[in-house]
Amino acid sequence: VKHKYLRYLGTMDENGKVTSSQKAIDIDKVFQFGLPTIVSRSIEKIKINDTLKKYKEDINTILLMHLCAPSSISKIEHKIKNIDPDLIKAELPFNRKRIDAALDFLEESKEVIEQRVYENLKEKYSEETLFYDITSIALNGYRSTLAKIGYPEFSPQINIGLCIEGKYGFPIFHEIFSGNFPQKKTLFQIADKLKIFGRKKAVLVFDAGIADIKVIADVENMGFGVISRMPMHEGLKKLAIENISTSIKDIVKLSGSKVYVKEIQKEKGKLLICFNEKLKVGIKEHRYDEVVEAIEKKKMGKPIKDGLKKYLLKNGKEWKINYDELEEAEKYDGIYVIYCTDISMPKEKAVKAYFERDRIEKGFQTLKNILNVKPLRFQLDKKIRAFVMLCYLAYLVATHIEAELRDKELNYSFNKIKELLENVYTVNIHHGDKLIKRTSSMNEEQKKIMNVFGCCHNQG
């Protein structure tokens, strides 16, 4: 048997108790280790560095910092000191000039980076379904040419369009539009860009805010299928009311709810008339509560939402509920119409595909709330595009981490992973003239996560 000397701990008495060496044991530094390690491993697996000929060490470090300690760019120089130095690729000290130069390179290389990363991960992507949506981000001031007044912010803003694949939710690419650019017009550009990525066939899933008969037809003519919720104009409302179903044979079971779905074949594609009883009750009760609250506000002379005014009647000095208007509105509660271009697709599959678009909503929430794309603190177009590109890459890495764990039946959101690994540190210990680096003890859940990425539980 061969033995290897690691370190001297002290002497052991007859009872098995170890008396430490007279040499002092001092804790030198404590570093974040858990999340930075799996982020670093994921950046390597995605091969982001292979797409960066210049500034790869600096961009790697900026990306690592943005995922582990998202804050303003100016704080990176300070917060980098808290990360295990073995995981920092950039040469230190890291100053703002180098950070700005690296971000400028990201902005200039956006198209190349997105396409190369797509090629690196293509085997993981769904070949069938793609989700697309657009979100608005408020800006301070009008120095950016992209900053325009738009809905729903009603203040200077930009719009970010995001296309993700349907299996894991990996982002394929993003586009930035001015704040007042019509959302419906963005869809054709997105479909055109998919051709550049070599995606000639897929089903694009999107919401009613983007749906338009002409645009859908144009996208379909490009070879793409469409599943979309349709805006409820008067003609569609009438059709939906006439074809609503509550038959048990029309139930489609979704995660957490059940929907009645009636299928209507059209010359091109089909309409799916969906009715959710539970949703109908929820909307009805919420509207009633809002109307009652609006009456109380009127009594106190306070303003109310414009959309609630039609539900109120004034009788002398008193405000009352306009029940006729309220009942008219309730007719359409819980009813929505989904359009599907593929006539042969089972209605169950089409409806479930539409509701899986929740992935992209969660993606926007990750970008805004966890990766700090909102609020945007930049004023110039170039800086805005560079920062959004950084957040896009950070979201890609976060999605990859979730996907790797999901493959091992560990279903955690990135935010939950951050929370679980928050107290996993490395510690520098001085034991006499020796420097020992140790990782803090982990619970079983933490070990399972770290093992997926091949991270050891202790070092040295």
N, C-alpha and C positions, 0 to 999 in steps of 0.2 A: 504494500500500500504506500503510495506516495503522498506526502503531506506538503502543504504550502503554508508558510507563515504569513498571516495577515496582519495581526497587530497584537501587542501585549496589553491585556486588560487588568492584570493585577494578580494577586495570590488568592488561593481558595482555602478556607479553613476546613476543619473536620466535618462541619455541618453543611458544607457545600456553598457557603456564602463567599462571594468574591469581594475582596478588599482592593479597591482601585489603587493604581500606581500613584506614587507621590507626585508624579508629573501632573501638572495642571491640565484640565480639559476645558477648553474655551470654545464657545460658539462664535464663529467669525461672521458669517453672513447667511441669510435665509433668502432663497429665490423661489419664484413661481416655477413649477415644473410640470404639473399634470396636464393642463390644457395646452401650454406652449409646446410640449413634446408631441402630442397627437396632431396639433396644427402643423408643426414642422414636418412630420411624417407624411401628412396628407398633401402638402405642397410638393413634396418629393414624388409621391405616387402620381399626382396629376401631371407632373413634369412641366410645371409652369416655368421653371428656370430654363428649360430647353427652348422656350419661345422668346427668351430675353437675351439678346446678344450683348446688350449694354445694361449696366446698372442692375444686373440680376441679384447681386448680394444685397444691394440697398433696397430693391423692391421686395425681395424675400423678407427682409427685416421689417419694412413698413407694413407689409401684409400680416406678418406674425403679430406685430404690435396692435394693428387695427382689430384683429380678431380677439386678442387676449385682453387688451385694455383700450377699447375704443374711446377716443376723445378727440379734441382738436389736434391737428397736425403739429402745432407748436409745442405740445406736451410730450411728444415722443422722446425727445432728448432726455427728459427727466424720468419718464416711466420705464425706459429701457433698462435702467439700473436694477429693476425688480425681477427681471427675467433671467433664468439660468443662462450664464454667459456662453455655455457650450452650444446653445441653440441660436445664438446671434451670428448671422453670416456676415453682416456689414462690419467694416473696420471702424472701431471706435476711436475718438468721440464722433458722434453722429450729429451733424449740424443741419440747420434749416436750408442752407444753400444746396446741399446734396439731396435733401428730401425733395425740394422743389424741382431739381433737375431730373430726378427719377420719376416724379409724377408727370412732368412734361413729356418724358419718353413714353410713359404709359398711354397718354392721350394721343400721341402721334402714331402709336403702334396698335391702336385698338383693334382694327379689322384683322390684322395679321395674328394677333394674340388670340382673339376669339376663335378664328378658324383653326389654328394649330391645336388649341386646347380641345376643340370639338373633335378633331381627328384622334387625339390621344384617348378620349373617353367614349368614342362612338359606339363601341361594343356594349357599353352599359346603358345606352339610350333606348327608349321605346321606339320601335319602328312604326307604330300606329298613330299614337296620339301626341299632339302638341297643344300646349295651352298658351294663350296670348291675352294680355291685358295691359292697361295703361294706368298710371297713377300720377298725381300732381304733388309737387314739392314747392313749398313757399320760399320765396327769396326776399332778402332785405334790399329794397331799392331797385333802380332800373338801369344800373351800369351795364348789365348783361343784355345783349341784343335778344336773348332768349326770354327775358323776363317780360311777360305779358299778363294782363288781367285775364283770369279764366275761372271756370267752374271746377271744383266747389269752393276754392279758397277765396275768390273774389278779391284777390290781392296779387301782386307780382308773383309769378310762379313759372316753373317749367313742367313739362310732362315727360315721364320716363316710360317707354314701352318695353315690356319684357316678354321674351318667348322662352318657355321651358318645355322639356320633354316630359312625357306622362308617366314613366315608370318610377323614377326617384325624385323627379322635380329638378334635375340638373338644368341650370340656365344655359341656353344655347347662344343667345346674343341679346343685347339691349340697344335701344335707340333713344336719343334725347330730342324732344320736340319743343317748340316755343309754347308758352302757357296758353295761348288762344288757338293752337292748331286743332282743327276738328278731329276728334278721336276716330271717327269712322274712316277718315282718309288715311289713317296710319296703317290700317289693316292690309291694304293693297301693297304698301311699301314693305311690310313685314313678309308677306307671301313672296314678293319678288326677291327679297334677300335670302329666303330659304333656298331658292334655286341656286344661289351662289354657294351655299353650304352643301349642295348636292342632294338636298331633300326635295325630290320631285313629287313624292306622294306621301301624304299624311292627312290625318283629320285634325283640323284646327278647331279648338274649342274656345269660345269667348262669350262675353255677356251682352246684355241688351244695349248697353251704352255704345257698343261698337257696331252692332248689327244694322245692316242696311241691305235691302233687296238687291240693289245694283252692285254694291261692293261684294256681297256674297256671290253673286253671279260671276263677277270678274275673277274672284279667288277660285271658284269652281272651274272656270274655264282654263285656269292655270294648272289644273290637275289635282287640286287639293279638295278634300272633303270638308264639310262644315257641320258642327253641332253648336247651336247658339240659341240662347233665350231671345225671344222677339219682343220689341216694344209693343205695349198693349194699346194700339189705336182702336177707334170705335168699332171698325169692322171685325177686328180680331177678338175684341171683347164679346161681340154678339156671337161669333162662331164658337168661342170657348164656352159661353153659357149654354148654347144649344147642344153641345157635345160633352158636357161634363159627365163623368161617370163616378158612381159610388159602388159599383159592382165588385164583389170580392175577387172575381177573375181578372180584374184590371189592376190589382195591387202590385206595386213594385217596392220591394223592401230595400231601404237605404240604411246607411249607418245612423242609427238613432231615430229613424222615422219611417213612415210608410206613406206612399203616394199612389193615388189612383191615376192611371195613365190610359187615355183613349187615343188611338192612332187614327189619323186621317191622311190618306194617300193623296198626293198632289201630282200634277204633271211632272214636276221635277222635285224629288225629295218627298218628305212627309212632315206633317205637323203632329206634335205630341201634346195633347191637352192634359195638363197635370193639375191635380187637385189635392191639397194637403189639409185635411180637416183640423189637425192640431195647430197648424200655422194660421188657419182662418180664425180660430178662437183667440189665439194670441194677438193677432193684428186688431181684431174687433175690440178686445178689452183694452189694449194699449191706446187705441184711438179714443175710446170713451173716456179713459182717464185724462188724456190730453185735453179733450173738450171741456170736461168738468174743471180742470185746472185753468183753462183759458177764460171761463166765465168768472172765476174768482179774480183773475188778473184784471178783467174788464171792470169789475166792481171797484177795484183799487186804482183804476186809471192807468194800469200798466200795459205796455204793448204785447201783442201775441203774434205767433207765426202767421204769415199770410195764408198758408194752406189750411188753417183752422177757421178762418173767418166765415166760410160758407156754411159751417155747421152751427153758427150762432144766429139767433133772432133777437131783436130788441123790441120789447113790449113796454112802451112808455119809458120808464127809467130802469126797467129790469131786463136782464139778459137771460135768454132761455136757449135750450138745445133745439136745433132744427132737425127733428127726427127724420123728416122726409129725405134730406140730404145725407144724413148719417146712414139710413137704410140703403140708399142708392149706392153709396160707397162700399157698403158691406157685401154687396152682390159679388164683387170681384176679389174679395179677400181669399187668400190661399190658392188662387188660380194663376197659373202662368203657362206660357206656350213655348215649347222648344222646337226648333226647326232642325231637321237632319237631312242632309243631301243624299245619304245612302239609304235607298228604299229597302234593301235587303237586311240592314242591320236590325237585330231584335230591339224592341223598344226598351227592354230592361238594360241592355248594354248602352244604348244612347243616353238614357236618363242618368245612369250611373257615371258615364263619362262626363256629362255636364257637371254633375255635382262634385266630381273629383277636381274641378277647376279651383276648389278651395285651396289646393296646393299653391297656386300662384298668389292668392290673397295672403296666405301665410308667408310666402316669400317676400311680399312687399312689407309685411309687418316686421320680418327679420331685418330687412334693409333699413327700415325707418327707426325701429325701436332698439335693435340690438347692435346694428352696425353703424348707426348714427348718420345715415345719409340725410336725415331730417333733424334739425333744420340745416339748410345749406348756408355755410358762413362765407362762401366765396362770392365775388361780384363779377369776375371776368369769365367770358365764355370758356376759355382754355382751361382755367382752373376748375370750373364747374365740371367740365367733361372729364378732366383728369381724376377728380375726387370720386365722381360717380363710377368711373372705370375701376378704381381701387375698391369701392364698395361692392361692385359686381364680382370681382375676383374673390373678395372675402366671402361673399354669399356662395360662390362656387365651391370654395374650400369647406365652408360650413355644411353644404349639402353633401359633399363627398364624405365627410365625417359621419353624418347621419346615415348615409347609404351603406357604408362599411359596417356600421353597427347593426343596421337593419338586416343585412345578410347573415348576421350571427344571431338573429332573433332578439336583438336588443333595440327596442323602439324608443329612442330618446330624441327629443328636439335638441337643437344646438344650445338653446338657452338652458335646458335641463342639464346638459353635459357640463356646461360652464359651472353651474351650481354644484354638481356632484364632485368636480375636480378642484374646486376652489381652494381646499385646504391640503392639496398635495404639493409639498415643497421639497427642494433639495437644501441641505444644510452643510456648510463648511465647518468642520470641527478640527481644532488644533489640539492634538494630543502629544504634548511635549514638542519635539521637533518635527512631528509628522502632521501632514494635512490630510484629513479623511473627509470624503464627500459621501453623504448618506441621504437617502430619500426617506421622507417621513412615512410612518406606517399607514397602510391603506386598508379599508374594509373590503369585503368580497365584491361589492358592486363596482368599486373603483378599480380593483384588480381586473375584473372582467373587461372593462372598457380599455384599460391600458394594454391588456394582452392582445386585443384585436389589432392593435397597431404595432405589436412587437416591442413594446416598451418594457424594460426590466423594472422590477420593483425596487431594486437597490443597486447602487453602484459602488465600486471600490472594494 
